[in-house]
Amino acid sequence: MSTDSSRTRSAVEPAAPPPPGRRGPARSQLPVVAVVALGGAIGASARYAAALAWPVGPSAFPWSTLVVNALGCAVIGVFLALITDVWAAHPLVRPFFGTGVLGGFTTFSTYAVDVQRLVRAGHAASGLAYLAATVLAALLSVWAGATATRRLAGRKAGAA
């Protein structure tokens, strides 16, 4: 049985660097990372502004977070229907707006903290209602936004 030393050697040697003029995988992702970061800053700022405009007391039902999450989900439904069914978007639009802006705007981490806060304050029923209401509102909002957008886009396409 003969062994091919070049095959053995290539299995343990690191991959060759990309040829000159070609970007490596990390460098090619820089524009995506940059637009996600920019969009995230915009979305998180909008969410923070909503929390300042509609503050919630320590044991009160977190209406502002519920509304922000439902609104963000409706917008993502509209947005995804637009970029998949209506027009071809630039490759950076989806990471900027969908992941960055809307990911920063919606706040499922605050949602989890709000549930925990309600339960610890002795409002377990409100916490569970909020837990269920947020998931239901999010799913219905995405569906409603996408469905309405597709119907409106279909009417306009039929009228043209």
DATADA-V523832 format. One record per pair of residues at least 12 apart in sequence whose ideal C-beta (glycine too) atoms are under 7 Angstrom apart, sorted by the first residue. I is the first residue (numbers start at 0). GAP is how many residues later the second one is. If there is no record, write none. Layout:
# DATADA-V523832
i:I gap:GAP
i:I gap:GAP
This chain:
# DATADA-V523832
i:30 gap:61
i:31 gap:60
i:31 gap:63
i:34 gap:57
i:34 gap:60
i:34 gap:61
i:34 gap:65
i:35 gap:59
i:35 gap:60
i:35 gap:63
i:35 gap:64
i:36 gap:63
i:37 gap:58
i:37 gap:62
i:38 gap:57
i:38 gap:58
i:38 gap:60
i:38 gap:61
i:38 gap:62
i:38 gap:65
i:39 gap:60
i:39 gap:63
i:39 gap:64
i:40 gap:63
i:41 gap:59
i:41 gap:62
i:42 gap:57
i:42 gap:58
i:42 gap:59
i:42 gap:60
i:42 gap:61
i:42 gap:62
i:43 gap:60
i:45 gap:59
i:46 gap:21
i:46 gap:57
i:46 gap:58
i:46 gap:60
i:49 gap:14
i:49 gap:18
i:50 gap:13
i:57 gap:59
i:57 gap:63
i:58 gap:62
i:58 gap:64
i:60 gap:65
i:60 gap:69
i:61 gap:52
i:61 gap:68
i:64 gap:42
i:64 gap:45
i:64 gap:46
i:64 gap:49
i:65 gap:64
i:65 gap:67
i:65 gap:68
i:65 gap:71
i:67 gap:37
i:67 gap:38
i:67 gap:39
i:68 gap:37
i:68 gap:38
i:68 gap:39
i:68 gap:42
i:68 gap:65
i:68 gap:68
i:68 gap:69
i:69 gap:67
i:69 gap:68
i:69 gap:71
i:71 gap:30
i:71 gap:33
i:71 gap:34
i:72 gap:33
i:72 gap:65
i:72 gap:68
i:72 gap:69
i:73 gap:67
i:73 gap:68
i:73 gap:70
i:73 gap:71
i:74 gap:27
i:74 gap:70
i:75 gap:22
i:75 gap:26
i:75 gap:66
i:76 gap:64
i:76 gap:65
i:76 gap:66
i:76 gap:67
i:76 gap:68
i:76 gap:69
i:77 gap:67
i:77 gap:68
i:77 gap:71
i:78 gap:18
i:78 gap:19
i:79 gap:18
i:79 gap:66
i:80 gap:65
i:80 gap:68
i:80 gap:69
i:81 gap:67
i:84 gap:65
i:84 gap:68
i:85 gap:67
i:110 gap:23
i:113 gap:16
i:114 gap:12
i:114 gap:15
i:114 gap:16
i:117 gap:12
